[in-house]
Amino acid sequence: MGNRLMNNQIDGASLGVFSEDERQLLQSRLRVRQLQKNELLLKEGTRCQSMYFIQSGCLYACTMGELEEKVTALHGPGEWCTNYSSFIAQNPSQTSIKAYAATQVLELTLVEIHALIALSPVYLQLGKLLEGALHRTRYLDTTMNPTEKYQQLLKDQPQLLQLFPLKMIASYLQMTPETLSRVRARF
């Protein structure tokens, strides 16, 4: 896959409304990064300096629990990934972001975003990319029961079931693998 910005999209994902010159300038600021399986993109405790568009492969965010990782986010191809709170406030990240498989991303740094906005306020639209990432984490709050969480996942991100093992999906949905198996059996 290329990093061509066509019709204000990267490989079909909307970026906003830009003229051809604005799109080319944005494209010139993107950097391609290749990640190996289990490679860290962001280490817990460091500041998140970039947003990443996943062209191929998949990423997940996690924290270290007492015995194992707790998955807080799952992202597949065609999605933007960042640690929202660390990126916005420039605080140390409470999570790590890792490649689950060999992954290619397009990186857009905070420095580049600020430089683009300084050139033209039209690039303020890029902030909408962050809103989508924040919304995905909201639907997994504790007010939903396991069936509702699974239904929401099927509605919003069904591709994750093909990309990640059920144990990781269960952790993401904040339920045990056994509960996820029972819920899946009903569908």
Contact map, one row per residue, 1 for C-alpha under 8 A:
1110000000100000000000000000000000000000000000000000001100000000000000000000000000000000000000000000000000000000000000000000000000000000000000000000000000000000000000000000000000000000000
1111000000100000000000000000000000000000000000000000000000000000000000000000000000000000000000000000000000000000000000000000000000000000000000000000000000000000000000000000000000000000000
1111100001100000000000000010000100000000000000000000000000000000000000000000000000000000000000000000000001000000000000000000000000000000000000000000000000000000000000000000000000000000000
0111110001100000000000000010000000000000000000000000000000000000000000000000000000000000000000000000000000000000000000000000000000000000000000000000000000000000000000000000000000000000000
0011111111100000000000110010000000000000000000000000000000000000000000000000000000000000000000000000000000000000000000000000000000000000000000000000000000000000000000000000000000000000000
0001111111110000000000000000000000000000000000000000000000000000000000000000000000000000000000000000000000000000000000000000000000000000000000000000000000000000000000000000000000000000000
0000111110000000000000000000000000000000000000000000000000000000000000000000000000000000000000000000000000000000000000000000000000000000000000000000000000000000000000000000000000000000000
0000111111000111110000100000000000000000000000000000000000000000000000000000000000000000000000000000000000000000000000000000000000000000000000000000000000000000000000000000000000000000000
0000111111111111000000000000000000000000000000000000000000000000000000000000000000000000000000000000000000000000000000000000000000000000000000000000000000000000000000000000000000000000000
0011110111111110000000000000000000000000000000000000000000000000000000000000010000000000000000000000000000000000000000000000000000000000000000000000000000000000000000000000000000000000000
1111110011111000000000000000000000000000000000000000001000000000000000000000010000000000000000000000000000000000000000000000000000000000000000000000000000000000000000000000000000000000000
0000010011111100000000000000000000000000000000000000000000000000000000000000010000000000000000000000000000000000000000000000000000000000000000000000000000000000000000000000000000000000000
0000000011111110000000000000000000000000000000000000000000000000000000000000011000000000000000000000000000000000000000000000000000000000000000000000000000000000000000000000000000000000000
0000000111011111000000000000000000000000000000000000000000000000000000000000000000000000000000000000000000000000000000000000000000000000000000000000000000000000000000000000000000000000000
0000000111001111100000000000000000000000000000000000000000000000000000000000000000000000000000000000000000000000000000000000110010000000000000000000000000000000000000000000000000000000000
0000000110000111110000000000000000000000000000000000000000000000000000000000000000000000000000000000000000000000000000000000110000000000000000000000000000000000000000000000000000000000000
0000000100000011111000000000000000000000000000000000000000000000000000000000000000000000000000000000000000000000000000000000100000000000000000000000000000000000000000000000000000000000000
0000000100000001111111100000000000000000000000000000000000000000000000000000000000000000000000000000000000000000000000000100000000000000000000000000000000000000000000000000000000000000000
0000000000000000111111100000000000000000000000000000000000000000000000000000000000000000000000000000000000000000000000000000000000000000000000000000000000000000000000000000000000000000000
0000000000000000011111110000000000000000000000000000000000000000000000000000000000000000000000000000000000000000000000000000000000000000000000000000000000000000000000000000000000000000000
0000000000000000011111111000000000000000000000000000000000000000000000000000000000000000000000000000000000000000000000000000000000000000000000000000000000000000000000000000000000000000000
0000000000000000011111111100000000000000000000000000000000000000000000000000000000000000000000000000000000000000000000000000000000000000000000000000000000000000000000000000000000000000000
0000100100000000011111111110000000000000000000000000000000000000000000000000000000000000000000000000000000000000000000000000000000000000000000000000000000000000000000000000000000000000000
0000100000000000000111111111000000000000000000000000000000000000000000000000000000000000000000000000000000000000000000000000000000000000000000000000000000000000000000000000000000000000000
0000000000000000000011111111100000000000000000000000000000000000000000000000000000000000000000000000000000000000000000000000000000000000000000000000000000000000000000000000000000000000000
0000000000000000000001111111110000000000000000000000000000000000000000000000000000000000000000000000000000000000000100000000000000000000000000000000000000000000000000000000000000000000000
0011100000000000000000111111110000000000000000000000000000000000000000000000000000000000000000000000000000000000000000000000000000000000000000000000000000000000000000000000000000000000000
0000000000000000000000011111110000000000000000000000000000000000000000000000000000000000000000000000000000000000000000000000000000000000000000000000000000000000000000000000000000000000000
0000000000000000000000001111111000000000000000000000000000000000000000000000000000000000000000000000000000010001000000000000000000000000000000000000000000000000000000000000000000000000000
0000000000000000000000000111111100000000000000000000000000000000000000000000000000000000000000000000000001110000000000000000000000000000000000000000000000000000000000000000000000000000000
0000000000000000000000000000111110000000000000000000000000000000000000000000000000000000000000000000000001110000000000000000000000000000000000000000000000000000000000000000000000000000000
0010000000000000000000000000011111000000000000000000000000000000000000000000000000000000000000000000000111100000000000000000000000000000000000000000000000000000000000000000000000000000000
0000000000000000000000000000001111100000000000000000000000000000000000000000000000000000000000000000000111100000000000000000000000000000000000000000000000000000000000000000000000000000000
0000000000000000000000000000000111110000000000000000000000000000000000000000000000000000000000000000011110000000000000000000000000000000000000000000000000000000000000000000000000000000000
0000000000000000000000000000000011111010100000000000000000000000000000000000000000000000000000000010011100000000000000000000000000000000000000000000000000000000000000000000000000000000000
0000000000000000000000000000000001111110000000000000000000000000000000000000000000000000000000000010111000000000000000000000000000000000000000000000000000000000000000000000000000000000000
0000000000000000000000000000000000111110000000000000000000000000000000000000000000000000000000000111111000000000000000000000000000000000000000000000000000000000000000000000000000000000000
0000000000000000000000000000000000011111000000000000000000000000000000000000000000000000000000000111100000000000000000000000000000000000000000000000000000000000000000000000000000000000000
0000000000000000000000000000000000111111100000000000000000000000000000000000000000000000000000000110000000000000000000000000000000000000000000000000000000000000000000000000000000000000000
0000000000000000000000000000000000000111111000000000000000000000000000000000000000000000000000011110000000000000000000000000000000000000000000000000000000000000000000000000000000000000000
0000000000000000000000000000000000100011111000000000000000000000000000000000000000000000000000011110000000000000000000000000000000000000000000000000000000000000000000000000000000000000000
0000000000000000000000000000000000000001111101010000000000000000000000000000000000000000000000111100000000000000000000000000000000000000000000000000000000000000000000000000000000000000000
0000000000000000000000000000000000000001111111000000000000000000000000000000000000000000000010111000000000000000000000000000000000000000000000000000000000000000000000000000000000000000000
0000000000000000000000000000000000000000011111000000000000000010000000000000000000000000000111111000000000000000000000000000000000000000000000000000000000000000000000000000000000000000000
0000000000000000000000000000000000000000001111100000000000000000000000000000000000000000000111100000000000000000000000000000000000000000000000000000000000000000000000000000000000000000000
0000000000000000000000000000000000000000011111110000000000000000000000000000000000000000001110000000000000000000000000000000000000000000000000000000000000000000000000000000000000000000000
0000000000000000000000000000000000000000000011111000000000000000000000000000000000000110011110000000000000000000000000000000000000000000000000000000000000000000000000000000000000000000000
0000000000000000000000000000000000000000010001111100000000000000000000000000000001100110011110000000000000000000000000000000000000000000000000000000000000000000000000000000000000000000000
0000000000000000000000000000000000000000000000111110000000000000000000000000000000000010010000000000000000001110000000000000000000000000000000000000000000000000000000000000000000000000000
0000000000000000000000000000000000000000000000011111000000000000000000000000000001000010000000000000000000111100000000000000000000000000000000000000000000000000000000000000000000000000000
0000000000000000000000000000000000000000000000001111100000000000000000000000000111000000000000000000000000111100000000000000000000000000000000000000000000000000000000000000000000000000000
0000000000000000000000000000000000000000000000000111110000000000000000000000000111000000000000000000000011110000000000000000000000000000000000000000000000000000000000000000000000000000000
0000000000000000000000000000000000000000000000000011111000000000000000000000111110000000000000000000000011100000000000000000000000000000000000000000000000000000000000000000000000000000000
0000000000000000000000000000000000000000000000000001111111000000000000000011111110000000000000000000001111000000000000000000000000000000000000000000000000000000000000000000000000000000000
1000000000100000000000000000000000000000000000000000111110000000000000000000110000000000000000000000001111000000000000000000000000000000000000000000000000000000000000000000000000000000000
1000000000000000000000000000000000000000000000000000011111000000000000000001110000000000000000000000011110000000000000000000000000000000000000000000000000000000000000000000000000000000000
0000000000000000000000000000000000000000000000000000011111100000000000000001100000000000000000000011111100000000000000000000000000000000000000000000000000000000000000000000000000000000000
0000000000000000000000000000000000000000000000000000010111110000000000000111100000000000000000000011111000000000000000000000000000000000000000000000000000000000001000000000000000000000000
0000000000000000000000000000000000000000000000000000000011111000000000000111000010000000000000001111101000000000000000000000000000000000000000000000000000000000000000000000000000000000000
0000000000000000000000000000000000000000000000000000000001111100000000111110000000000000000000001111000000000000000000000000000000000000000000000000000000000000000000000000000000000000000
0000000000000000000000000000000000000000000000000000000000111110000000111100000000000000000000111100000000000000000000000000000000000000000000000000000000000000000000000000000000000000000
0000000000000000000000000000000000000000000000000000000000011111000011111000000000000000000000111100000000000000000000000000000000000000000000000000000000000000000000000000000000000000000
0000000000000000000000000000000000000000000100000000000000001111100011110000000000000000000001110000000000000000000000000000000000000000000000000000000000000000000000000000000000000000000
0000000000000000000000000000000000000000000000000000000000000111111111000000000000000000000000000000000000000000000000000000000000000000000000000000000000000000000000000000000000000000000
0000000000000000000000000000000000000000000000000000000000000011111111000000000000000000000000000000000000000000000000000000000000000000000000000000000000000000000000000000000000000000000
0000000000000000000000000000000000000000000000000000000000000001111100000000000000000000000000000000000000000000000000000000000000000000000000000000000000000000000000000000000000000000000
0000000000000000000000000000000000000000000000000000000000000001111110000000000000000000000000000000000000000000000000000000000000000000000000000000000000000000000000000000000000000000000
0000000000000000000000000000000000000000000000000000000000000001111111000000000000000000000000000000000000000000000000000000000000000000000000000000000000000000000000000000000000000000000
0000000000000000000000000000000000000000000000000000000000000111101111100000000000000000000000000000000000000000000000000000000000000000000000000000000000000000000000000000000000000000000
0000000000000000000000000000000000000000000000000000000000000111100111110000000000000000000000000000000000000000000000000000000000000000000000000000000000000000000000000011000000000000000
0000000000000000000000000000000000000000000000000000000000011110000011111100000000000000000000000000000000000000000000000000000000000000000000000000000000000000000000011011000000000000000
0000000000000000000000000000000000000000000000000000000000011110000001111100000000000000000000000000000000000000000000000000000000000000100000000000000000000000000000000011000000000000000
0000000000000000000000000000000000000000000000000000000000011100000000111110000000000000000000000000000000000000000000000000000000000000100000000000000000000000000000000001000000000000000
0000000000000000000000000000000000000000000000000000000001111000000000111111000000000000000000000000000000000000000000000000000000000000000000000000000000000001000000000001000000000000000
0000000000000000000000000000000000000000000000000000010001110000000000001111101110000000000000000000000000000000000000000000000000000000000000000000000000000001000000000000000000000000000
0000000000000000000000000000000000000000000000000000010111100000000000000111111000000000000000000000000000000000000000000000000000000000000000000000000000000011001000000000000000000000000
0000000000000000000000000000000000000000000000000000111111000000000000000011111000000000000000000000000000000000000000000000000000000000000000000000000000000000000000000000000000000000000
0000000001111000000000000000000000000000000000000000111100000000000000000001111100000000000000000000000000000000000000000000000000000000000000000000000000000000000000000000000000000000000
0000000000001000000000000000000000000000000000000000110000000000000000000011111110000000000000000000000000000000000000000000000000000000000000000000000000000000000000000000000000000000000
0000000000000000000000000000000000000000000000000011110000000000000000000010011111000000000000000000000000000000000000000000000011001000000000000000000000000000000000000000000000000000000
0000000000000000000000000000000000000000000000000011110000100000000000000010001111100000000000000000000000000000000000000000000000001000000000000000000000000000000000000000000000000000000
0000000000000000000000000000000000000000000000010111000000000000000000000000000111110010000000000000000000000000000000000000000001001000000000000000000000000000000000000000000000000000000
0000000000000000000000000000000000000000000000010000000000000000000000000000000011111110000010100000000000000000000000000000000000000000000000000000000000000000000000000000000000000000000
0000000000000000000000000000000000000000000000000000000000000000000000000000000001111111000000000000000000000000000000000000000001001100000000000000000000000000000000000000000000000000000
0000000000000000000000000000000000000000000000000000000000000000000000000000000000111111111010000000000000000000000000000000000000000000000000000000000000000000000000000000000000000000000
0000000000000000000000000000000000000000000000110000000000000000000000000000000000111111111111000000000000000000000000000000000000000000000000000000000000000000000000000000000000000000000
0000000000000000000000000000000000000000000000111100000000000000000000000000000001111111111000000000000000000100000000000000000000000000000000000000000000000000000000000000000000000000000
0000000000000000000000000000000000000000000000000000000000000000000000000000000000011111110000000000000000000000000000000000000000000000000000000000000000000000000000000000000000000000000
0000000000000000000000000000000000000000000000000000000000000000000000000000000000001111111000000000000000000000000000000000000000000000000000000000000000000000000000000000000000000000000
0000000000000000000000000000000000000000000000111000000000000000000000000000000000001111111100000000000000000000000000000000000000000000000000000000000000000000000000000000000000000000000
0000000000000000000000000000000000000000000001110000000000000000000000000000000000001110111110000000000000000000000000000000000000000000000000000000000000000000000000000000000000000000000
0000000000000000000000000000000000000000000111110000000000000000000000000000000000000100011111000000000000000000000000000000000000000000000000000000000000000000000000000000000000000000000
0000000000000000000000000000000000000000001111110000000000000000000000000000000000101100001111110000000000000000000000000000000000000000000000000000000000000000000000000000000000000000000
0000000000000000000000000000000000000000000110000000000000000010000000000000000000000100000111110000000000000000000000000000000000000000000000000000000000000000000000000000000000000000000
0000000000000000000000000000000000000000011110000000000000001110000000000000000000100000000011111000000000000000000000000000000000000000000000000000000000000000000000000000000000000000000
0000000000000000000000000000000000000001111100000000000000001110000000000000000000000000000011111100000000000000000000000000000000000000000000000000000000000000000000000000000000000000000
0000000000000000000000000000000000000001111100000000000000111100000000000000000000000000000000111110000000000000000000000000000000000000000000000000000000000000000000000000000000000000000
0000000000000000000000000000000000001111110000000000000000111100000000000000000000000000000000011111000000000000000000000000000000000000000000000000000000000000000000000000000000000000000
0000000000000000000000000000000000111111100000000000000011110000000000000000000000000000000000001111111000000000000000000000000000000000000000000000000000000000000000000000000000000000000
0000000000000000000000000000000000001100000000000000000011110000000000000000000000000000000000000111111000000000000000000000000000000000000000000000000000000000000100000000000000000000000
0000000000000000000000000000000000011100000000000000000011100000000000000000000000000000000000000011111000000000000000000000000000000000000000000000000000000000000000000000000000000000000
0000000000000000000000000000000001111000000000000000000111000000000000000000000000000000000000000011111100000000000000000000000000000000000000000000000000000000000000000000000000000000000
0000000000000000000000000000000001111000000000000000011111100000000000000000000000000000000000000011111110000000000000000000000000000000000000000000000000000000000000000000000000000000000
0000000000000000000000000000000111100000000000000000011110000000000000000000000000000000000000000000011111000000000000000000000000000000000000000000000000000000000000000000000000000000000
0000000000000000000000000000000111000000000000000001111100000000000000000000000000000000000000000000001111100000000000000000000000000000000000000000000000000000000000000000000000000000000
0010000000000000000000000000011110000000000000000001111000000000000000000000000000000000000000000000000111110000000000000000000000000000000000000000000000000000000000000000000000000000000
0000000000000000000000000000011110000000000000000111100000000000000000000000000000000000000000000000000011111000000000000000000000000000000000000000000000000000000000000000000000000000000
0000000000000000000000000000111000000000000000000111000000000000000000000000000000000000000000000000000001111101100000000000000000000000000000000000000000000000000000000000000000000000000
0000000000000000000000000000000000000000000000001110000000000000000000000000000000000000000000000000000000111111100000000000000000000000000000000000000000000000000000000000000000000000000
0000000000000000000000000000000000000000000000001110000000000000000000000000000000000010000000000000000000011111110000000000000000000000000000000000000000000000000000000000000000000000000
0000000000000000000000000000000000000000000000001000000000000000000000000000000000000000000000000000000000001111111000000000000000000000000000000000000000000000000000000000000000000000000
0000000000000000000000000000100000000000000000000000000000000000000000000000000000000000000000000000000000011111111100000000000000000000000000000000000000000000000000000000000000000000000
0000000000000000000000000000000000000000000000000000000000000000000000000000000000000000000000000000000000011111111110000010010000000000000000000000000000000000000000000000000000000000000
0000000000000000000000000000000000000000000000000000000000000000000000000000000000000000000000000000000000000111111111000000000000000000000000000000000000000000000000000000000000000000000
0000000000000000000000000000000000000000000000000000000000000000000000000000000000000000000000000000000000000011111111100000000000000000000000000000000000000000000000000000000000000000000
0000000000000000000000000100000000000000000000000000000000000000000000000000000000000000000000000000000000000001111111111010000000000000000000000000000000000000000000000000000000000000000
0000000000000000000000000000000000000000000000000000000000000000000000000000000000000000000000000000000000000000111111111111000000000000000000000000000000000000000000000000000000000000000
0000000000000000000000000000000000000000000000000000000000000000000000000000000000000000000000000000000000000000011111111000000000000000000000000000000000000000000000000000000000000000000
0000000000000000000000000000000000000000000000000000000000000000000000000000000000000000000000000000000000000000001111111000000000000000000000000000000000000000000000000000000000000000000
0000000000000000000000000000000000000000000000000000000000000000000000000000000000000000000000000000000000000000000111111110000000000000000000000000000000000000000000000000000000000000000
0000000000000000000000000000000000000000000000000000000000000000000000000000000000000000000000000000000000000000000111111111000000000000000000000000000000000000000000000000000000000000000
0000000000000000010000000000000000000000000000000000000000000000000000000000000000000000000000000000000000000000000010011111100000000000000000000000000000000000000000000000000000000000000
0000000000000000000000000000000000000000000000000000000000000000000000000000000000000000000000000000000000000000100110011111110000000000000000000000000000000000000000000000000000000000000
0000000000000000000000000000000000000000000000000000000000000000000000000000000000000000000000000000000000000000000010001111111000000000000000000000000000000000000000000000000000000000000
0000000000000011100000000000000000000000000000000000000000000000000000000000000000000000000000000000000000000000000000000111111110000000000000000000000000000000000000000000000000000000000
0000000000000011000000000000000000000000000000000000000000000000000000000000000000000000000000000000000000000000100000000011111111000000000000000000000000000000000000000000000000000000000
0000000000000000000000000000000000000000000000000000000000000000000000000000000000000000000000000000000000000000000000000001111111100000000000000000000000000000000000000000000000000000000
0000000000000000000000000000000000000000000000000000000000000000000000000000000000000000000000000000000000000000000000000000111111110000000000000000000000000000000000000000000000000000000
0000000000000010000000000000000000000000000000000000000000000000000000000000000100000000000000000000000000000000000000000000111111111000000000000000000000000000000000000000000000000000000
0000000000000000000000000000000000000000000000000000000000000000000000000000000101010000000000000000000000000000000000000000011111111100000000000000000000000000000000000000000000000000000
0000000000000000000000000000000000000000000000000000000000000000000000000000000000000000000000000000000000000000000000000000001111111110000000000000000000000000000000000000000000000000000
0000000000000000000000000000000000000000000000000000000000000000000000000000000000000000000000000000000000000000000000000000000111111111000000000000000000000000000000000000000000000000000
0000000000000000000000000000000000000000000000000000000000000000000000000000000111010000000000000000000000000000000000000000000011111111100000000000000000000000000000000000000000000000000
0000000000000000000000000000000000000000000000000000000000000000000000000000000000010000000000000000000000000000000000000000000001111111110000000000000000000000000000000000000000000000000
0000000000000000000000000000000000000000000000000000000000000000000000000000000000000000000000000000000000000000000000000000000000111111111000000000000000000000000000000000000000000000000
0000000000000000000000000000000000000000000000000000000000000000000000000000000000000000000000000000000000000000000000000000000000011111111100000000000000000000000000000000000000000000000
0000000000000000000000000000000000000000000000000000000000000000000000011000000000000000000000000000000000000000000000000000000000001111111110000000000000000000000000000000000000000000000
0000000000000000000000000000000000000000000000000000000000000000000000000000000000000000000000000000000000000000000000000000000000000111111110000000000000000000000000000000000000000000000
0000000000000000000000000000000000000000000000000000000000000000000000000000000000000000000000000000000000000000000000000000000000000011111110010000100100000000000000000000000000000000000
0000000000000000000000000000000000000000000000000000000000000000000000000000000000000000000000000000000000000000000000000000000000000001111111010000100000000000000000000000110000000000000
0000000000000000000000000000000000000000000000000000000000000000000000000000000000000000000000000000000000000000000000000000000000000000111111110000000000000000000000000000000000000000000
0000000000000000000000000000000000000000000000000000000000000000000000000000000000000000000000000000000000000000000000000000000000000000000111111000000000000000000000000000000000000000000
0000000000000000000000000000000000000000000000000000000000000000000000000000000000000000000000000000000000000000000000000000000000000000000011111000000000000000000000000000000000000000000
0000000000000000000000000000000000000000000000000000000000000000000000000000000000000000000000000000000000000000000000000000000000000000001111111111100000000000000000000000000000000000000
0000000000000000000000000000000000000000000000000000000000000000000000000000000000000000000000000000000000000000000000000000000000000000000001111111100000000000000000000000000000000000000
0000000000000000000000000000000000000000000000000000000000000000000000000000000000000000000000000000000000000000000000000000000000000000000000011111110000000000000000000000101000110010000
0000000000000000000000000000000000000000000000000000000000000000000000000000000000000000000000000000000000000000000000000000000000000000000000011111111000000000000000000000000000000010000
0000000000000000000000000000000000000000000000000000000000000000000000000000000000000000000000000000000000000000000000000000000000000000000000011111111100000000000000000000000000000000000
0000000000000000000000000000000000000000000000000000000000000000000000000000000000000000000000000000000000000000000000000000000000000000001100011111111110000000000000000000100000000000000
0000000000000000000000000000000000000000000000000000000000000000000000000000000000000000000000000000000000000000000000000000000000000000000000000111111111000000000000000000100000010011000
0000000000000000000000000000000000000000000000000000000000000000000000000000000000000000000000000000000000000000000000000000000000000000000000000011111111100000000000000000000000000000000
0000000000000000000000000000000000000000000000000000000000000000000000000000000000000000000000000000000000000000000000000000000000000000001000000001111111111000000000000000000000000000000
0000000000000000000000000000000000000000000000000000000000000000000000000000000000000000000000000000000000000000000000000000000000000000000000000000111111111100000000000000000000000000000
0000000000000000000000000000000000000000000000000000000000000000000000000000000000000000000000000000000000000000000000000000000000000000000000000000011111111100000000000000000000000000000
0000000000000000000000000000000000000000000000000000000000000000000000000000000000000000000000000000000000000000000000000000000000000000000000000000001111111100000000000000000000000000000
0000000000000000000000000000000000000000000000000000000000000000000000000000000000000000000000000000000000000000000000000000000000000000000000000000000111111100000000000000000000000000000
0000000000000000000000000000000000000000000000000000000000000000000000000000000000000000000000000000000000000000000000000000000000000000000000000000000111111111000000000000000000000000000
0000000000000000000000000000000000000000000000000000000000000000000000000000000000000000000000000000000000000000000000000000000000000000000000000000000011111111110000000000000000000000000
0000000000000000000000000000000000000000000000000000000000000000000000000001000000000000000000000000000000000000000000000000000000000000000000000000000000001111111000000000000000000000000
0000000000000000000000000000000000000000000000000000000000000000000000000111000000000000000000000000000000000000000000000000000000000000000000000000000000001111111100001000000000000000000
0000000000000000000000000000000000000000000000000000000000000000000000000000000000000000000000000000000000000000000000000000000000000000000000000000000000000111111111001000000000000000000
0000000000000000000000000000000000000000000000000000000000000000000000000000000000000000000000000000000000000000000000000000000000000000000000000000000000000111111110000000000000000000000
0000000000000000000000000000000000000000000000000000000001000000000000000001000000000000000000000000000000000000000000000000000000000000000000000000000000000011111110000000000000000000000
0000000000000000000000000000000000000000000000000000000000000000000000000000000000000000000000000001000000000000000000000000000000000000000000000000000000000001111111011000000000000000000
0000000000000000000000000000000000000000000000000000000000000000000000000000000000000000000000000000000000000000000000000000000000000000000000000000000000000000111111111000000000000000000
0000000000000000000000000000000000000000000000000000000000000000000000000000000000000000000000000000000000000000000000000000000000000000000000000000000000000000100111111100000010010000000
0000000000000000000000000000000000000000000000000000000000000000000000000000000000000000000000000000000000000000000000000000000000000000000000000000000000000000000011111110000110000000000
0000000000000000000000000000000000000000000000000000000000000000000000100000000000000000000000000000000000000000000000000000000000000000000000000000000000000000000111111111000000000000000
0000000000000000000000000000000000000000000000000000000000000000000000100000000000000000000000000000000000000000000000000000000000000000000000000000000000000001100111111111100000000000000
0000000000000000000000000000000000000000000000000000000000000000000000000000000000000000000000000000000000000000000000000000000000000000000000000000000000000000000001111111111110010000000
0000000000000000000000000000000000000000000000000000000000000000000001110000000000000000000000000000000000000000000000000000000000000000000000000000000000000000000000111111111110000000000
0000000000000000000000000000000000000000000000000000000000000000000001111100000000000000000000000000000000000000000000000000000000000000000000000000000000000000000000011111111000000000000
0000000000000000000000000000000000000000000000000000000000000000000000000000000000000000000000000000000000000000000000000000000000000000000100000100110000000000000000001111111000000000000
0000000000000000000000000000000000000000000000000000000000000000000000000000000000000000000000000000000000000000000000000000000000000000000100000000000000000000000000000111111100000000000
0000000000000000000000000000000000000000000000000000000000000000000000000000000000000000000000000000000000000000000000000000000000000000000000000100000000000000000000000111111110110000000
0000000000000000000000000000000000000000000000000000000000000000000000000000000000000000000000000000000000000000000000000000000000000000000000000000000000000000000000100110011111110000000
0000000000000000000000000000000000000000000000000000000000000000000000000000000000000000000000000000000000000000000000000000000000000000000000000000000000000000000001100110001111111000000
0000000000000000000000000000000000000000000000000000000000000000000000000000000000000000000000000000000000000000000000000000000000000000000000000000000000000000000000000000000111111100000
0000000000000000000000000000000000000000000000000000000000000000000000000000000000000000000000000000000000000000000000000000000000000000000000000100000000000000000000000000001111111110000
0000000000000000000000000000000000000000000000000000000000000000000000000000000000000000000000000000000000000000000000000000000000000000000000000100010000000000000001000100001111111111000
0000000000000000000000000000000000000000000000000000000000000000000000000000000000000000000000000000000000000000000000000000000000000000000000000000000000000000000000000000000011111111100
0000000000000000000000000000000000000000000000000000000000000000000000000000000000000000000000000000000000000000000000000000000000000000000000000000000000000000000000000000000001111111110
0000000000000000000000000000000000000000000000000000000000000000000000000000000000000000000000000000000000000000000000000000000000000000000000000110010000000000000000000000000000111111111
0000000000000000000000000000000000000000000000000000000000000000000000000000000000000000000000000000000000000000000000000000000000000000000000000000010000000000000000000000000000011111111
0000000000000000000000000000000000000000000000000000000000000000000000000000000000000000000000000000000000000000000000000000000000000000000000000000000000000000000000000000000000001111111
0000000000000000000000000000000000000000000000000000000000000000000000000000000000000000000000000000000000000000000000000000000000000000000000000000000000000000000000000000000000000111111
0000000000000000000000000000000000000000000000000000000000000000000000000000000000000000000000000000000000000000000000000000000000000000000000000000000000000000000000000000000000000011111
